[in-house]
C-alpha cells in the first residue's frame, strides 16, 4: 500500500517525539518529587476552589454564573447543591490517595524529610481547614433549594428561665439578664470578624426589627469571639452593620461569654484560620425573662418570627 512514491506513510509517534523527548518524559515521571508534587498540587488547588466557594457568591456576575454551573449554587436561595459540593471536596483527597498508592516509595521518601513533612501538612491543612469552615457556615440542600419555611415545624414555646448573665455592650454599658427584664428580647450569637453567615443573620434580624413598632424590644447579639471582640471592635461592627439604639453587641470576660453560649446550647468551633464555625441561633425571650421560642438555622420564615415576637410584645406579664 506504500508503493506510491507520492504517498508518505505516517511517522510513528516515537519518531515525532524523538528518543530524547521520550527520555525526558520518562525522567519526569520517574523523578522522586513527581508524585509528592502532584499530591500537594491537588490539595493546593482544592484550597483555592474552596476559597472561591466561600468568597465567590455575590463577588461578580461571572462568579455567580461559574458557581451555579459547576457547584450547584443557587443565588436566589444562597444554597449549594449537596452532591456538587461533596464532589468538589472529595476530589483532592481521592486524587492524592491514588497518587500515593501508585508511588508509595516516593511518597514515603518525601515524608521522611522535615521539609517534605512541612509541605505535606501545609497544603492539606489549608484545604481541610477551609473545607471544615465551608461545611460549617454555608447552607446546603439536596437540590440547592432550602427547605420550605412552611414545612418547618413551628418551635414550641419553652417557658424556662433565660440563663443569667452580666456582660458589657459595644457602648461600654453593663447589660444583664436582669436589666433586660420587662422587655421582649431577640437574642443571637455572632462575631465581628465573621464574613459568612453573621452578616446575613444580622440583616434578617434588622428586617425583623423593622416590622416591630414597640420601642422597648431589645436586640442582643453575644460575641462568639470574646478574646478579640473588645467594646471598640464591637462598636465599629455595630456601625458597619448599621445597628440602632435597640441593639446591644455583648462581650466581656471569655469565661462568662463561653458560659452563656453553652447555656443556650450554641454549637461552635474555632478554625485554623482564625474564623469560627458556628450554628445560627435566634432566641426570643419574653418580658418575664423566660425563653419563649428558639429558632435554629436560617430557614425559618420571617413572618413566623415576627408573629411570635408580636405575641411577646402584646404580653404584659
C-alpha positions as CSV (number, residue, x, y, z in Angstrom):
1,X,0.0,0.0,0.0
2,X,3.0,2.3,0.4
3,X,4.3,1.7,-3.1
4,X,3.1,5.1,-4.2
5,X,6.2,7.3,-4.1
6,X,3.9,10.4,-3.7
7,X,2.2,8.9,-0.6
8,X,4.3,9.1,2.6
9,X,3.4,6.7,5.4
10,X,2.6,8.2,8.8
11,X,5.6,8.8,11.1
12,X,5.5,6.7,14.3
13,X,4.8,8.8,17.4
14,X,8.2,7.8,18.8
15,X,10.0,9.3,15.8
16,X,7.9,12.5,16.1
17,X,8.7,12.9,19.7
18,X,12.3,11.8,19.3
19,X,14.2,9.5,21.6
20,X,15.4,12.5,23.6
21,X,11.8,13.6,24.2
22,X,10.8,10.1,25.4
23,X,13.7,10.1,27.7
24,X,12.7,13.5,29.1
25,X,9.1,12.3,29.7
26,X,10.3,9.2,31.5
27,X,12.7,11.2,33.6
28,X,9.8,13.5,34.7
29,X,7.6,10.5,35.7
30,X,10.5,8.9,37.5
31,X,11.6,11.9,39.4
32,X,11.2,11.4,43.2
33,X,9.3,14.7,43.6
34,X,6.8,14.0,40.8
35,X,4.2,12.1,42.9
36,X,4.5,14.4,46.0
37,X,4.3,17.4,43.8
38,X,1.0,16.1,42.3
39,X,-0.5,15.3,45.7
40,X,0.5,18.7,47.1
41,X,-0.8,20.5,44.0
42,X,-4.1,18.6,44.3
43,X,-4.7,19.9,47.8
44,X,-3.5,23.4,46.9
45,X,-5.9,23.6,44.0
46,X,-8.6,22.2,46.3
47,X,-7.9,25.0,48.8
48,X,-8.2,27.6,46.0
49,X,-11.5,26.1,44.9
50,X,-12.9,26.1,48.5
51,X,-11.8,29.6,48.9
52,X,-13.7,30.6,45.8
53,X,-16.8,28.8,47.1
54,X,-16.6,30.9,50.2
55,X,-15.9,34.4,48.7
56,X,-17.4,33.9,45.2
57,X,-21.2,34.3,46.0
58,X,-22.1,37.9,45.1
59,X,-18.5,38.7,44.0
60,X,-19.5,39.4,40.4
61,X,-22.0,38.1,37.9
62,X,-19.4,35.9,36.3
63,X,-18.6,34.3,39.7
64,X,-22.3,33.5,40.4
65,X,-22.6,32.0,36.9
66,X,-19.5,29.8,37.4
67,X,-20.7,28.7,40.9
68,X,-24.1,27.9,39.5
69,X,-22.7,25.9,36.6
70,X,-20.0,24.0,38.4
71,X,-21.1,23.8,42.1
72,X,-24.9,23.9,42.1
73,X,-25.0,27.4,43.6
74,X,-28.5,29.0,43.8
75,X,-28.1,32.7,44.0
76,X,-31.8,33.2,44.9
77,X,-31.7,31.0,47.9
78,X,-28.0,31.2,48.6
79,X,-27.7,27.4,48.9
80,X,-25.2,25.0,47.4
81,X,-26.4,21.7,46.0
82,X,-25.2,18.9,48.2
83,X,-23.9,16.5,45.5
84,X,-21.9,19.2,43.7
85,X,-20.4,20.4,46.9
86,X,-19.3,16.9,48.0
87,X,-17.8,16.2,44.6
88,X,-15.7,19.3,44.8
89,X,-14.5,18.5,48.4
90,X,-13.8,14.8,47.7
91,X,-11.7,15.2,44.5
92,X,-8.4,16.4,46.1
93,X,-8.1,13.7,48.7
94,X,-9.2,10.9,46.3
95,X,-6.7,12.1,43.7
96,X,-3.9,12.4,46.3
97,X,-4.8,8.9,47.6
98,X,-4.4,7.4,44.1
99,X,-1.1,9.1,43.6
100,X,0.1,7.9,47.0
101,X,-0.9,4.3,46.1
102,X,0.9,4.3,42.8
103,X,4.1,6.0,44.1
104,X,4.2,4.7,47.6
105,X,8.0,4.6,47.8
106,X,8.4,8.2,46.5
107,X,5.8,9.4,49.0
108,X,7.4,7.7,51.9
109,X,10.8,9.1,51.0
110,X,9.3,12.6,50.6
111,X,7.6,12.4,54.0
112,X,10.8,11.2,55.6
113,X,12.4,14.6,55.3
114,X,11.4,17.5,57.6
115,X,10.8,19.9,54.6
116,X,8.6,17.2,53.0
117,X,6.5,16.8,56.1
118,X,6.1,20.6,56.4
119,X,4.9,20.9,52.8
120,X,2.7,17.8,53.2
121,X,1.0,19.3,56.2
122,X,0.6,22.9,54.8
123,X,-1.5,22.2,51.7
124,X,-3.8,19.5,53.1
125,X,-4.1,21.5,56.3
126,X,-5.2,24.6,54.4
127,X,-7.6,22.5,52.3
128,X,-9.1,20.7,55.3
129,X,-9.4,23.9,57.4
130,X,-11.2,25.8,54.6
131,X,-13.4,22.8,53.9
132,X,-14.5,22.5,57.5
133,X,-15.3,26.2,57.6
134,X,-17.3,25.9,54.4
135,X,-19.3,23.0,55.6
136,X,-20.0,24.7,59.0
137,X,-21.1,28.0,57.6
138,X,-22.8,27.6,54.2
139,X,-26.4,26.5,53.6
140,X,-26.7,23.2,51.7
141,X,-29.7,21.3,50.4
142,X,-30.2,18.3,48.2
143,X,-31.4,20.4,45.3
144,X,-29.8,23.7,46.0
145,X,-33.2,24.9,47.4
146,X,-33.7,25.3,51.1
147,X,-36.4,23.5,53.0
148,X,-39.7,25.3,52.7
149,X,-40.2,27.6,55.7
150,X,-43.9,26.5,55.7
151,X,-42.7,22.8,56.1
152,X,-40.6,23.6,59.1
153,X,-42.3,22.8,62.4
154,X,-43.1,25.9,64.5
155,X,-41.0,26.0,67.6
156,X,-42.9,25.1,70.8
157,X,-43.0,27.8,73.5
158,X,-40.4,26.9,76.1
159,X,-41.1,28.9,79.3
160,X,-37.8,28.0,81.1
161,X,-36.0,30.9,82.8
162,X,-33.4,32.5,80.4
163,X,-29.8,32.0,81.5
164,X,-28.5,34.7,83.8
165,X,-25.5,36.8,82.6
166,X,-23.8,40.1,83.2
167,X,-21.7,41.4,80.3
168,X,-20.9,44.7,78.6
169,X,-22.2,46.1,75.3
170,X,-20.5,48.0,72.5
171,X,-21.2,51.3,74.1
172,X,-19.4,50.3,77.3
173,X,-22.6,49.9,79.3
174,X,-23.3,46.9,81.5
175,X,-26.1,44.6,80.3
176,X,-27.5,41.7,82.2
177,X,-30.5,39.4,82.1
178,X,-31.9,41.3,85.0
179,X,-31.6,44.7,83.2
180,X,-33.5,43.4,80.2
181,X,-36.4,42.1,82.3
182,X,-39.6,43.7,81.3
183,X,-38.6,43.9,77.6
184,X,-39.1,41.3,74.9
185,X,-35.6,40.3,73.8
186,X,-34.3,39.0,70.4
187,X,-31.0,37.2,71.2
188,X,-28.4,35.8,68.8
189,X,-24.7,34.9,68.6
190,X,-22.3,36.4,66.1
191,X,-18.7,37.7,66.0
192,X,-17.2,40.8,64.4
193,X,-14.7,39.0,62.0
194,X,-17.4,36.8,60.5
195,X,-17.7,37.0,56.7
196,X,-20.2,34.2,56.1
197,X,-23.5,33.8,57.9
198,X,-23.2,36.5,60.6
199,X,-23.9,39.5,58.2
200,X,-26.9,37.6,56.7
201,X,-28.2,36.8,60.2
202,X,-27.9,40.4,61.3
203,X,-29.6,41.5,58.1
204,X,-32.5,39.2,58.7
205,X,-32.9,40.5,62.3
206,X,-32.8,44.1,61.1
207,X,-35.7,43.2,58.8
208,X,-37.5,41.7,61.8
209,X,-36.8,44.8,63.8
210,X,-38.3,47.0,61.1
211,X,-41.6,45.0,61.4
212,X,-41.9,45.7,65.2
213,X,-43.1,49.1,66.3
214,X,-42.7,48.6,70.0
215,X,-39.7,50.7,71.1
216,X,-38.9,48.5,74.2
217,X,-37.9,45.4,72.2
218,X,-34.2,44.7,72.8
219,X,-31.9,43.1,70.1
220,X,-28.9,41.4,71.7
221,X,-26.0,39.8,69.9
222,X,-23.5,37.9,72.0
223,X,-20.0,37.6,70.5
224,X,-18.5,34.1,69.9
225,X,-15.0,35.6,69.9
226,X,-14.7,37.4,73.2
227,X,-10.9,37.4,73.1
228,X,-10.8,39.7,70.0
229,X,-14.2,41.4,70.2
230,X,-13.5,44.3,72.5
231,X,-16.0,47.1,73.1
232,X,-14.2,49.2,70.5
233,X,-14.3,46.4,67.9
234,X,-18.0,45.7,68.6
235,X,-18.7,49.4,68.3
236,X,-17.1,49.6,64.9
237,X,-19.0,46.5,63.8
238,X,-22.3,48.0,65.0
239,X,-21.6,51.0,62.8
240,X,-20.7,48.7,59.9
241,X,-23.9,46.8,60.3
242,X,-25.9,50.0,60.8
243,X,-27.4,48.9,64.2
244,X,-29.5,51.4,66.1
245,X,-30.3,52.2,69.7
246,X,-32.3,48.9,70.3
247,X,-29.2,46.8,69.7
248,X,-26.6,45.6,72.2
249,X,-23.5,43.8,71.0
250,X,-22.2,42.0,74.1
251,X,-18.7,40.8,75.1
252,X,-16.7,40.6,78.2
253,X,-14.7,38.0,80.2
254,X,-14.3,35.0,77.9
255,X,-15.3,32.6,80.6
256,X,-18.6,34.4,81.2
257,X,-19.2,34.6,77.5
258,X,-18.5,30.9,76.9
259,X,-20.7,30.0,79.8
260,X,-23.6,31.9,78.2
261,X,-23.0,30.4,74.8
262,X,-23.0,26.9,76.4
263,X,-26.2,27.7,78.4
264,X,-28.0,28.4,75.2
265,X,-26.6,25.2,73.6
266,X,-24.9,27.0,70.7
267,X,-22.5,24.8,68.7
268,X,-19.3,26.5,67.7
269,X,-15.7,25.6,66.9
270,X,-12.5,27.6,66.2
271,X,-10.9,27.1,62.9
272,X,-7.1,27.3,62.0
273,X,-7.5,30.5,60.0
274,X,-9.0,32.4,63.0
275,X,-12.6,32.0,61.8
276,X,-15.3,30.4,63.9
277,X,-17.6,27.7,62.7
278,X,-21.0,28.1,64.4
279,X,-24.7,27.4,64.1
280,X,-27.1,30.2,63.6
281,X,-29.5,30.6,66.5
282,X,-32.2,33.2,67.3
283,X,-33.9,33.1,70.7
284,X,-36.9,35.1,71.7
285,X,-37.2,35.9,75.5
286,X,-40.4,37.3,77.0
287,X,-40.9,40.2,79.3
288,X,-40.7,37.9,82.4
289,X,-37.2,36.8,81.4
290,X,-38.3,33.3,80.1
291,X,-37.1,31.6,76.9
292,X,-40.1,31.7,74.6
293,X,-39.0,30.5,71.2
294,X,-35.7,29.2,69.8
295,X,-35.0,29.1,66.0
296,X,-32.0,27.1,64.8
297,X,-30.8,27.7,61.2
298,X,-31.8,30.4,58.7
299,X,-34.7,28.7,57.0
300,X,-37.4,29.8,59.4
301,X,-39.9,32.2,57.9
302,X,-39.5,35.9,58.9
303,X,-43.3,36.1,59.1
304,X,-43.4,33.4,61.8
305,X,-40.7,35.1,63.8
306,X,-42.4,38.4,63.5
307,X,-45.7,36.9,64.7
308,X,-44.1,35.2,67.6
309,X,-42.3,38.4,68.6
310,X,-45.6,40.3,68.3
311,X,-47.2,37.9,70.8
312,X,-44.4,38.7,73.3
313,X,-44.8,42.4,72.7
314,X,-48.5,42.2,73.4
315,X,-48.0,40.3,76.6
316,X,-47.7,42.4,79.8
317,X,-47.0,39.7,82.4
